[in-house]
Amino acid sequence: MEPLSSLHLLAEAVRNAGADIAPTYQEYIQLAFAIATDCGEAGRHDFLSLCSLSSKYDQRAADKLFSNALKTGRNDVHLGTAFHLAELCGVKIQHEAAPAIGTLGTQSSPLSSTSHTRAREEESASGIEPLSPLPTFDEHLHWPYPLNRIMSCGTSLAQYDVLLLGAITVLGASMGKHVRCSYGGKMMSPCLQTFVVALPASGKGVLSLVRLLAEPIHDEIRGQVDESMACYRREKAKYDTLGKERGKTETPVMPLNKMFLISGNNTGTGILQNLMDSDGTGLICESEADTISTAIGSEYGHWSDTMRKAFDHDRLSYNRRTDHEYREVKKTYLSVLLSGTPSQVKPLIPTAENGLFSRQVFYYMPAIHHWQNQFDRNDSDLEDTFKALGMEWKDKLKTIVMNGIFTLHLTDGQKDEFNRLFSRLFVRSGLANGNEMSSSVARLAINICRIMEVVAMLRAMEQGEITASPYVSPDPHTATDNLKDHIVSRWNLLIASDDFHAVLSLAESLYRHTTHILSFLPNTEVTSRGNADRDALVDSMEEEFTRASFLQKAEAMGIKPETASTWLKRMQKHGLVESVDGKGTYHKPTQRG
């Protein structure tokens, strides 16, 4: 295989593994000379890509180093060195034959003849899929317009689900600070971080259509920025011609670079700047998660910190060293909609322990095992459909903004039902996964509230005028004179009983999908394989069960008896199940220990 093609495969494999193959300066130098010797200038991009996974990455310095390596050259260091460095980090490339140019004591470091990513996915596809099919949402639920219309564009139950989640994420992002709900003593707006995970060609590409819902809003904002910039340039040109008279005139101020859709092909600092220019509001929508993980490179800390703070609407700030400028935004309303393959999860969310994992709304799409007819849509253009829905939504959104702020209030009965469900889910998560899922369950509750906000708002808008809806009423603290004059800027929002139960029913499925995604990450307390399967097994057992029935159920689900036996022992050790008689009878505790 040609050296450059081999380098491309190596870079892809290392990127997907999230491995830092040049952690020290010595390895950094070797990598530069190895690529420069065998690939020349054409290898620069892949060299920078490999270096970007280091926490010490400096693009300018890396660029300079590679240029020097091209000039000076070291004919004793070849591309085999790069493969050797990758193997030291656990990235092994499948190959047909070894080249004769190995270095660093590796007589023949292997070059790949096939894509490592493809090979790995083909090899582990059976392990990626859960043994028990993950649940889909109830297809018979009647969602408010335009959610039902959007879901009808799907061709499978999984596509219906991701279109629903995607639409709620995008529409909720546009509502921003204008819709909220009090939860845990804090006002939470409908800003979701949704991550759809699927093997290639599983149908997740339908999410690219959902982005079109937000484009009219984004385009209008960008049009206003363009007009402001044109005005600024005219004023700046006049100012520059004033000469000595400048002192008597205010310097024109460049307008903020506002936007709604924030590019994922960005740096952590760049995302911060975009958010601050846009008053803390924005939506990142990317169909390939590695676009972000590759772009942020060594600035991963910025990305992770921004996402965690954005979830809680916290303050964001940064200092620019170049001009000593301090910038901040007191409230953040950032939403994220991503899709990607299982191998793209870990580079973006390396561990479940830093809080970023628990803030995501995960959905795993199953692999497609049969051919689907693509000619049954009556020659319709779905892009046109979504563009039209986006224009319609832009106009409706203006009525929300004009009327002020809408605060969702659950009834006492709805609160009790909500708490009962999540209390059961919290206990169950402990039984199946120990402490690994506790924070995910806690934050899933917040995300369910956020979904309720969007659904309740859309239902209220079905009646025409929002403020005439039976689900909307003036805030009781509104002054009497303001009520008489119809000057109301604060509104109470209720959610219909059917809509409340529809959204609440999503919690079970989303929890199961999250436990499965957890299995892709390094283990902390329990073994990494089979979290969703373990959860399904534990949940299927009665409150009191025997070891024999546990193993029998496991076998029926395709789980090996020795694996199930290990799970049972571990759960008993951590107090997640209790032995009743010491003779193989167990009981699920009603409370977490």
C-alpha positions as CSV (number, residue, x, y, z in Angstrom):
1,M,0.0,0.0,0.0
2,E,1.1,3.5,-0.7
3,P,2.6,5.3,2.3
4,L,0.1,8.2,2.1
5,S,-2.9,5.8,2.0
6,S,-1.5,3.9,5.0
7,L,-1.0,7.2,6.8
8,H,-4.6,8.2,6.2
9,L,-5.8,4.9,7.7
10,L,-3.5,5.3,10.7
11,A,-4.8,8.8,11.3
12,E,-8.4,7.6,11.1
13,A,-7.7,4.8,13.5
14,V,-5.9,6.9,16.1
15,R,-8.5,9.7,15.9
16,N,-11.3,7.2,16.5
17,A,-9.4,5.7,19.4
18,G,-8.7,9.1,20.9
19,A,-5.1,8.1,21.5
20,D,-2.2,10.4,22.1
21,I,0.6,8.6,20.3
22,A,3.2,11.3,20.9
23,P,3.0,12.2,24.6
24,T,6.6,13.4,24.9
25,Y,8.8,15.7,22.8
26,Q,11.0,12.9,21.7
27,E,8.1,10.9,20.2
28,Y,6.7,14.2,18.8
29,I,10.0,14.7,16.8
30,Q,10.1,11.1,15.6
31,L,6.5,11.3,14.4
32,A,7.3,14.5,12.3
33,F,10.4,13.0,10.7
34,A,8.7,9.6,10.0
35,I,5.8,11.2,8.2
36,A,7.9,13.9,6.4
37,T,10.4,11.2,5.1
38,D,7.8,8.9,3.5
39,C,4.9,11.2,2.7
40,G,6.4,14.6,2.2
41,E,4.2,17.7,2.2
42,A,1.1,15.6,1.6
43,G,1.4,14.1,5.1
44,R,1.2,17.5,6.9
45,H,-2.6,17.4,7.5
46,D,-2.5,13.9,9.0
47,F,0.5,14.8,11.1
48,L,-1.4,17.8,12.6
49,S,-4.4,15.5,13.1
50,L,-2.3,13.0,15.1
51,C,-0.7,15.7,17.2
52,S,-4.1,17.4,17.9
53,L,-5.0,14.6,20.3
54,S,-2.3,15.7,22.7
55,S,-3.2,18.1,25.6
56,K,0.0,20.1,24.7
57,Y,-1.0,20.6,21.1
58,D,-0.1,23.9,19.5
59,Q,-1.0,24.0,15.8
60,R,1.5,26.8,15.0
61,A,4.4,24.9,16.7
62,A,3.4,21.6,15.1
63,D,3.3,23.3,11.7
64,K,6.7,24.8,12.1
65,L,8.2,21.4,13.3
66,F,6.8,19.6,10.3
67,S,8.3,22.3,7.9
68,N,11.7,21.9,9.6
69,A,11.4,18.1,9.2
70,L,10.8,18.5,5.5
71,K,13.8,20.7,5.1
72,T,16.4,18.8,7.2
73,G,15.1,15.2,6.7
74,R,16.2,12.0,8.5
75,N,16.3,9.1,6.1
76,D,16.7,6.6,9.0
77,V,13.2,7.3,10.4
78,H,10.3,6.0,8.3
79,L,6.6,5.7,8.5
80,G,6.9,2.4,10.4
81,T,7.8,4.6,13.5
82,A,4.3,6.1,13.4
83,F,2.7,2.7,13.4
84,H,4.9,1.6,16.2
85,L,3.9,4.6,18.3
86,A,0.3,3.9,17.7
87,E,0.7,0.2,18.7
88,L,2.3,1.3,22.0
89,C,-1.0,3.1,22.7
90,G,-3.1,0.1,21.9
91,V,-4.1,1.1,18.4
92,K,-3.3,-2.0,16.3
93,I,-3.8,-1.8,12.5
94,Q,-4.9,-4.8,10.5
95,H,-2.5,-5.6,7.7
96,E,-1.7,-8.0,4.9
97,A,2.0,-7.6,4.7
98,A,4.7,-5.7,6.6
99,P,6.9,-3.1,4.9
100,A,10.6,-3.2,4.8
101,I,11.1,0.2,6.4
102,G,10.5,-0.4,10.0
103,T,12.5,1.6,12.6
104,L,12.9,1.9,16.3
105,G,13.8,-1.8,16.6
106,T,10.6,-2.9,14.8
107,Q,11.9,-4.9,11.8
108,S,8.7,-4.5,10.0
109,S,6.1,-2.3,11.5
110,P,2.7,-3.2,10.0
111,L,0.9,-1.0,7.6
112,S,-2.9,-1.3,7.2
113,S,-4.4,-2.5,4.0
114,T,-8.0,-2.0,5.2
115,S,-9.7,0.8,7.3
116,H,-9.1,0.2,11.0
117,T,-12.4,1.8,11.7
118,R,-14.3,-0.4,9.3
119,A,-12.5,-3.5,10.5
120,R,-13.2,-2.7,14.1
121,E,-16.9,-1.9,13.5
122,E,-17.3,-5.1,11.5
123,E,-15.5,-7.2,14.1
124,S,-17.4,-5.7,17.1
125,A,-20.8,-5.0,15.6
126,S,-22.3,-8.0,17.3
127,G,-20.9,-6.8,20.6
128,I,-22.1,-3.3,20.1
129,E,-25.7,-4.4,19.7
130,P,-27.5,-5.2,23.0
131,L,-28.6,-8.7,23.6
132,S,-32.1,-7.5,24.4
133,P,-33.5,-5.0,21.8
134,L,-33.7,-1.5,23.2
135,P,-37.2,0.0,23.6
136,T,-38.6,2.5,21.1
137,F,-41.2,5.1,22.0
138,D,-44.9,4.4,21.8
139,E,-45.8,5.0,18.2
140,H,-49.4,5.7,19.0
141,L,-48.9,8.8,21.0
142,H,-50.4,12.0,19.6
143,W,-47.8,14.8,19.7
144,P,-48.7,18.4,19.0
145,Y,-48.1,20.0,15.7
146,P,-45.5,20.1,14.1
147,L,-43.9,17.1,15.9
148,N,-46.3,14.6,14.4
149,R,-45.7,16.0,10.9
150,I,-41.9,15.8,11.4
151,M,-42.1,12.2,12.7
152,S,-44.1,11.1,9.7
153,C,-41.0,11.7,7.5
154,G,-39.4,8.7,9.2
155,T,-39.5,5.1,7.8
156,S,-38.9,3.1,11.0
157,L,-39.7,3.2,14.7
158,A,-36.2,4.3,15.5
159,Q,-36.3,7.1,12.9
160,Y,-39.6,8.3,14.4
161,D,-37.9,8.5,17.7
162,V,-34.8,10.4,16.6
163,L,-36.9,12.8,14.5
164,L,-39.0,13.5,17.6
165,L,-35.9,14.0,19.8
166,G,-34.2,16.1,17.2
167,A,-37.2,18.3,16.6
168,I,-37.7,18.9,20.3
169,T,-34.0,19.8,20.7
170,V,-34.0,22.3,17.8
171,L,-37.4,23.9,18.7
172,G,-36.5,24.0,22.3
173,A,-33.2,25.7,21.5
174,S,-35.0,28.4,19.6
175,M,-37.4,29.0,22.6
176,G,-34.3,29.6,24.8
177,K,-34.9,31.9,27.8
178,H,-38.6,32.6,26.9
179,V,-39.8,29.2,28.2
180,R,-38.8,27.7,31.5
181,C,-39.7,25.5,34.5
182,S,-38.6,25.6,38.1
183,Y,-36.7,22.5,39.1
184,G,-34.4,22.1,42.1
185,G,-34.8,25.8,42.9
186,K,-33.5,26.8,39.5
187,M,-35.2,27.9,36.3
188,M,-34.5,25.5,33.6
189,S,-35.1,26.4,29.9
190,P,-35.6,23.8,27.1
191,C,-31.9,23.5,26.1
192,L,-31.1,19.8,25.5
193,Q,-27.8,18.1,24.6
194,T,-29.0,15.1,22.4
195,F,-26.6,12.5,21.1
196,V,-27.9,9.9,18.6
197,V,-25.5,6.9,18.3
198,A,-25.7,4.3,15.5
199,L,-23.5,2.1,13.3
200,P,-23.0,3.4,9.7
201,A,-26.0,3.2,7.4
202,S,-28.4,2.8,10.3
203,G,-30.7,5.7,9.3
204,K,-29.3,8.4,11.6
205,G,-28.7,10.7,8.6
206,V,-32.3,11.7,8.8
207,L,-31.3,14.1,11.6
208,S,-29.6,16.4,9.0
209,L,-33.2,17.3,8.0
210,V,-34.0,18.6,11.5
211,R,-31.3,21.2,11.2
212,L,-33.3,22.9,8.4
213,L,-35.9,23.8,11.0
214,A,-33.4,26.3,12.5
215,E,-31.9,27.7,9.3
216,P,-34.5,30.4,8.7
217,I,-33.9,31.8,12.3
218,H,-30.1,31.6,11.7
219,D,-30.4,33.2,8.2
220,E,-32.5,36.1,9.6
221,I,-29.9,36.8,12.3
222,R,-27.0,36.6,9.8
223,G,-28.8,39.0,7.5
224,Q,-29.1,41.5,10.3
225,V,-25.4,41.1,11.0
226,D,-24.5,41.6,7.4
227,E,-26.5,44.9,7.3
228,S,-24.9,46.1,10.5
229,M,-21.4,45.2,9.2
230,A,-22.1,47.1,6.0
231,C,-23.2,50.2,8.0
232,Y,-20.1,49.8,10.2
233,R,-17.8,49.7,7.2
234,R,-19.3,52.9,5.8
235,E,-19.0,54.7,9.1
236,K,-15.5,53.4,9.6
237,A,-14.5,54.6,6.1
238,K,-15.9,58.1,6.9
239,Y,-14.1,58.1,10.3
240,D,-10.8,57.2,8.7
241,T,-11.0,60.3,6.4
242,L,-11.5,62.7,9.2
243,G,-7.9,63.2,10.1
244,K,-7.5,65.5,13.1
245,E,-11.2,65.7,13.5
246,R,-11.3,62.2,14.8
247,G,-10.9,63.3,18.3
248,K,-14.3,65.0,18.3
249,T,-16.1,61.9,16.9
250,E,-16.8,58.6,18.5
251,T,-15.0,55.6,17.0
252,P,-17.4,53.3,15.2
253,V,-17.9,50.0,17.0
254,M,-17.9,46.8,15.1
255,P,-21.2,44.9,15.6
256,L,-21.3,41.5,17.4
257,N,-20.9,38.5,15.2
258,K,-24.3,37.0,16.2
259,M,-25.6,33.6,15.0
260,F,-28.0,30.9,16.0
261,L,-26.3,27.8,14.4
262,I,-22.8,27.5,15.9
263,S,-20.4,25.4,13.8
264,G,-19.0,22.3,15.4
265,N,-15.9,22.6,13.3
266,N,-14.7,25.1,15.9
267,T,-12.3,25.5,18.9
268,G,-13.5,25.5,22.5
269,T,-12.6,29.2,22.6
270,G,-14.4,29.8,19.3
271,I,-17.6,28.3,20.7
272,L,-17.3,30.6,23.7
273,Q,-16.9,33.6,21.5
274,N,-19.9,32.7,19.3
275,L,-22.0,32.2,22.4
276,M,-21.0,35.6,23.9
277,D,-21.7,37.4,20.7
278,S,-25.1,35.8,20.6
279,D,-26.1,36.7,24.3
280,G,-25.5,33.1,25.4
281,T,-27.9,31.5,23.0
282,G,-27.1,29.0,20.2
283,L,-27.4,25.5,18.7
284,I,-24.6,23.1,17.7
285,C,-26.0,20.7,15.2
286,E,-23.5,18.1,13.6
287,S,-24.2,14.9,11.9
288,E,-20.7,13.5,12.6
289,A,-19.5,13.7,16.2
290,D,-15.9,13.4,15.2
291,T,-16.2,16.8,13.5
292,I,-16.2,18.3,17.0
293,S,-13.8,15.9,18.7
294,T,-11.2,16.5,15.9
295,A,-11.8,20.3,15.8
296,I,-11.5,21.0,19.5
297,G,-8.2,19.0,19.8
298,S,-6.2,20.1,22.8
299,E,-9.0,22.5,23.8
300,Y,-11.2,19.6,24.9
301,G,-11.2,21.1,28.4
302,H,-12.9,24.2,27.1
303,W,-15.5,22.1,25.3
304,S,-16.3,19.9,28.3
305,D,-16.5,22.8,30.7
306,T,-18.7,24.9,28.3
307,M,-21.1,22.0,27.8
308,R,-21.4,21.2,31.5
309,K,-22.0,24.9,32.5
310,A,-24.4,25.3,29.6
311,F,-26.6,22.5,30.8
312,D,-27.2,24.4,34.1
313,H,-27.4,27.8,32.3
314,D,-24.3,29.0,34.3
315,R,-22.1,32.0,33.6
316,L,-19.4,31.7,31.0
317,S,-16.3,33.9,30.8
318,Y,-12.8,34.1,29.4
319,N,-9.8,36.4,29.2
320,R,-8.1,37.2,25.9
321,R,-4.4,37.6,26.5
322,T,-3.8,39.5,23.2
323,D,-5.8,42.6,24.1
324,H,-6.5,41.9,27.8
325,E,-10.2,41.7,27.1
326,Y,-12.5,40.1,29.6
327,R,-15.8,38.8,28.3
328,E,-18.7,37.0,30.1
329,V,-22.3,36.0,29.6
330,K,-24.3,35.6,32.8
331,K,-26.7,33.0,31.5
332,T,-26.1,30.4,28.8
333,Y,-28.8,28.8,26.6
334,L,-26.8,26.4,24.4
335,S,-28.4,23.3,22.9
336,V,-26.5,20.5,21.1
337,L,-27.7,17.9,18.6
338,L,-25.1,15.3,17.5
339,S,-25.1,12.0,15.8
340,G,-22.2,9.6,15.4
341,T,-21.0,6.0,15.4
342,P,-20.2,4.1,18.6
343,S,-16.5,4.6,18.0
344,Q,-17.1,8.4,18.0
345,V,-18.6,8.5,21.6
346,K,-15.4,8.0,23.5
347,P,-13.2,10.7,21.8
348,L,-16.0,13.2,22.7
349,I,-16.9,11.8,26.1
350,P,-13.9,9.8,27.3
351,T,-15.4,8.8,30.7
352,A,-18.7,8.7,32.5
353,E,-17.1,10.4,35.5
354,N,-16.7,14.1,34.5
355,G,-20.4,15.0,34.3
356,L,-20.6,15.4,30.6
357,F,-22.0,11.9,30.0
358,S,-24.8,12.3,32.5
359,R,-26.0,15.5,30.8
360,Q,-26.7,13.9,27.4
361,V,-29.9,12.6,26.1
362,F,-28.7,9.4,24.4
363,Y,-30.5,7.3,21.8
364,Y,-29.0,4.2,20.2
365,M,-30.4,3.3,16.8
366,P,-30.3,-0.4,16.0
367,A,-28.4,-1.7,13.0
368,I,-30.4,-2.2,9.7
369,H,-30.3,-5.9,8.6
370,H,-32.6,-5.7,5.5
371,W,-32.9,-3.6,2.4
372,Q,-35.3,-0.7,2.6
373,N,-37.1,0.6,-0.5
374,Q,-36.1,4.2,-1.1
375,F,-38.6,4.9,-3.9
376,D,-41.8,4.9,-1.9
377,R,-42.0,8.6,-1.0
378,N,-44.0,9.8,-4.1
379,D,-40.9,11.7,-5.4
380,S,-41.2,14.1,-2.4
381,D,-38.3,16.3,-1.4
382,L,-38.0,16.2,2.4
383,E,-35.7,19.1,2.4
384,D,-38.4,21.3,1.0
385,T,-40.8,20.0,3.6
386,F,-38.5,20.8,6.5
387,K,-37.5,24.2,5.0
388,A,-41.2,25.1,4.8
389,L,-41.7,23.9,8.4
390,G,-38.7,26.0,9.4
391,M,-40.2,29.2,7.9
392,E,-43.5,28.5,9.6
393,W,-41.8,28.0,12.9
394,K,-39.7,31.2,12.6
395,D,-43.0,33.2,12.4
396,K,-44.6,31.4,15.3
397,L,-41.5,31.9,17.4
398,K,-41.9,35.6,17.1
399,T,-45.3,35.4,19.0
400,I,-43.5,33.6,21.9
401,V,-40.8,36.2,22.1
402,M,-43.3,39.1,21.9
403,N,-45.4,37.8,24.7
404,G,-42.5,37.5,27.2
405,I,-41.7,34.5,29.4
406,F,-43.8,31.3,29.9
407,T,-43.2,29.3,33.0
408,L,-44.4,25.7,33.1
409,H,-46.1,24.6,36.3
410,L,-47.0,20.9,37.0
411,T,-50.0,20.1,39.1
412,D,-49.5,18.4,42.5
413,G,-50.7,15.1,41.1
414,Q,-48.2,15.4,38.1
415,K,-45.4,16.2,40.5
416,D,-46.2,13.1,42.6
417,E,-46.3,10.8,39.6
418,F,-43.1,12.3,38.3
419,N,-41.3,11.7,41.6
420,R,-42.6,8.1,41.9
421,L,-41.3,7.2,38.5
422,F,-37.9,8.6,39.0
423,S,-37.6,7.2,42.5
424,R,-38.2,3.7,41.0
425,L,-35.8,4.4,38.2
426,F,-33.1,5.6,40.7
427,V,-33.4,2.4,42.8
428,R,-33.4,0.2,39.6
429,S,-30.3,2.0,38.3
430,G,-28.5,1.1,41.5
431,L,-29.5,-2.5,41.2
432,A,-28.2,-2.9,37.7
433,N,-25.3,-0.4,37.5
434,G,-24.3,0.6,41.0
435,N,-23.4,4.3,41.2
436,E,-22.5,4.7,37.6
437,M,-25.9,5.8,36.5
438,S,-27.1,7.8,39.5
439,S,-26.2,11.2,38.1
440,S,-27.6,10.2,34.7
441,V,-31.0,9.4,36.2
442,A,-31.0,12.7,38.2
443,R,-30.3,14.7,35.0
444,L,-32.6,12.6,32.9
445,A,-35.3,14.0,35.2
446,I,-34.2,17.6,34.3
447,N,-34.3,16.7,30.6
448,I,-37.7,15.2,30.8
449,C,-38.9,18.5,32.3
450,R,-37.3,20.4,29.4
451,I,-39.1,18.1,26.9
452,M,-42.4,18.9,28.7
453,E,-41.7,22.6,28.3
454,V,-41.4,22.2,24.5
455,V,-44.5,19.9,24.2
456,A,-46.6,22.1,26.4
457,M,-45.7,25.2,24.5
458,L,-46.4,23.6,21.1
459,R,-49.8,22.4,22.4
460,A,-50.7,25.9,23.6
461,M,-49.9,27.2,20.1
462,E,-52.2,24.8,18.4
463,Q,-55.2,27.0,19.5
464,G,-54.0,30.0,17.5
465,E,-53.3,32.9,19.8
466,I,-51.1,31.6,22.6
467,T,-52.5,33.7,25.3
468,A,-56.0,32.5,24.5
469,S,-55.0,28.9,25.1
470,P,-56.7,27.1,28.1
471,Y,-53.1,26.1,29.1
472,V,-51.9,29.6,29.4
473,S,-52.8,32.3,32.0
474,P,-51.2,35.5,33.3
475,D,-48.7,35.2,36.2
476,P,-50.8,35.8,39.4
477,H,-48.3,38.5,40.5
478,T,-49.1,40.6,37.5
479,A,-50.3,44.1,38.5
480,T,-54.1,44.6,38.2
481,D,-53.6,47.7,36.0
482,N,-51.4,45.7,33.7
483,L,-54.1,43.1,33.4
484,K,-56.7,45.7,32.5
485,D,-54.4,47.2,29.9
486,H,-53.4,43.7,28.6
487,I,-49.8,44.4,29.4
488,V,-48.6,41.0,30.5
489,S,-45.0,39.8,30.2
490,R,-45.1,36.7,32.5
491,W,-47.3,33.7,31.8
492,N,-48.1,30.5,33.6
493,L,-48.0,27.4,31.4
494,L,-49.7,24.1,32.0
495,I,-49.2,20.7,30.3
496,A,-52.2,18.6,29.3
497,S,-52.5,15.3,31.1
498,D,-52.1,13.3,27.9
499,D,-48.9,15.2,26.9
500,F,-47.6,14.9,30.5
501,H,-47.9,11.1,30.4
502,A,-46.5,10.9,26.8
503,V,-43.3,12.7,27.8
504,L,-43.0,10.8,31.0
505,S,-43.2,7.5,29.1
506,L,-40.0,8.5,27.3
507,A,-38.0,8.3,30.5
508,E,-37.9,4.5,30.6
509,S,-36.6,4.2,27.0
510,L,-34.1,7.0,27.3
511,Y,-32.7,5.4,30.5
512,R,-32.3,2.1,28.8
513,H,-30.5,3.7,25.8
514,T,-28.2,5.6,28.2
515,T,-27.2,2.4,30.0
516,H,-26.3,0.8,26.7
517,I,-24.1,3.8,25.7
518,L,-22.4,3.5,29.1
519,S,-21.0,0.2,28.0
520,F,-18.9,1.9,25.3
521,L,-16.9,3.9,27.9
522,P,-14.2,2.7,30.3
523,N,-15.6,0.9,33.3
524,T,-15.4,2.6,36.7
525,E,-17.4,0.5,39.2
526,V,-18.7,-2.4,37.1
527,T,-17.5,-4.2,34.0
528,S,-18.1,-2.2,30.9
529,R,-20.0,-4.8,28.8
530,G,-23.7,-5.3,29.0
531,N,-25.0,-2.5,31.1
532,A,-28.3,-2.4,29.2
533,D,-28.6,-6.2,29.3
534,R,-27.9,-6.3,33.0
535,D,-30.5,-3.7,33.6
536,A,-33.1,-5.5,31.5
537,L,-32.3,-8.8,33.4
538,V,-32.6,-7.2,36.9
539,D,-35.8,-5.4,35.9
540,S,-37.4,-8.5,34.7
541,M,-37.1,-10.3,38.0
542,E,-39.8,-10.2,40.7
543,E,-39.1,-8.4,44.0
544,E,-38.1,-11.7,45.4
545,F,-36.4,-14.3,43.2
546,T,-34.1,-17.3,43.3
547,R,-30.7,-17.8,41.9
548,A,-32.1,-20.5,39.6
549,S,-34.8,-18.3,38.2
550,F,-32.2,-15.5,37.7
551,L,-29.9,-17.8,35.7
552,Q,-32.8,-19.2,33.8
553,K,-34.0,-15.8,32.7
554,A,-30.4,-14.8,31.8
555,E,-30.1,-17.8,29.6
556,A,-33.4,-17.0,27.9
557,M,-32.0,-13.5,27.1
558,G,-28.8,-14.9,25.7
559,I,-26.6,-14.0,28.6
560,K,-24.0,-16.6,29.7
561,P,-24.7,-18.3,33.1
562,E,-21.2,-17.5,34.4
563,T,-21.7,-13.8,33.4
564,A,-25.1,-13.6,35.2
565,S,-23.7,-15.4,38.2
566,T,-20.9,-12.8,38.4
567,W,-23.4,-9.9,38.2
568,L,-25.5,-11.5,41.0
569,K,-22.4,-11.8,43.3
570,R,-21.3,-8.3,42.6
571,M,-24.8,-6.9,43.3
572,Q,-25.0,-8.7,46.6
573,K,-21.5,-7.5,47.5
574,H,-22.6,-3.9,47.0
575,G,-25.9,-4.3,48.8
576,L,-27.9,-4.0,45.6
577,V,-29.7,-7.3,46.3
578,E,-30.1,-9.0,49.6
579,S,-30.0,-12.7,50.4
580,V,-33.2,-13.8,52.2
581,D,-32.2,-17.2,53.5
582,G,-28.6,-17.8,52.5
583,K,-29.8,-20.6,50.3
584,G,-30.2,-18.8,46.9
585,T,-33.2,-16.6,47.5
586,Y,-32.8,-12.9,47.0
587,H,-34.8,-9.7,47.5
588,K,-34.6,-6.3,45.8
589,P,-34.2,-3.5,48.4
590,T,-36.7,-0.8,48.3
591,Q,-34.2,1.9,49.0
592,R,-30.6,2.6,47.9
593,G,-28.1,1.7,50.4
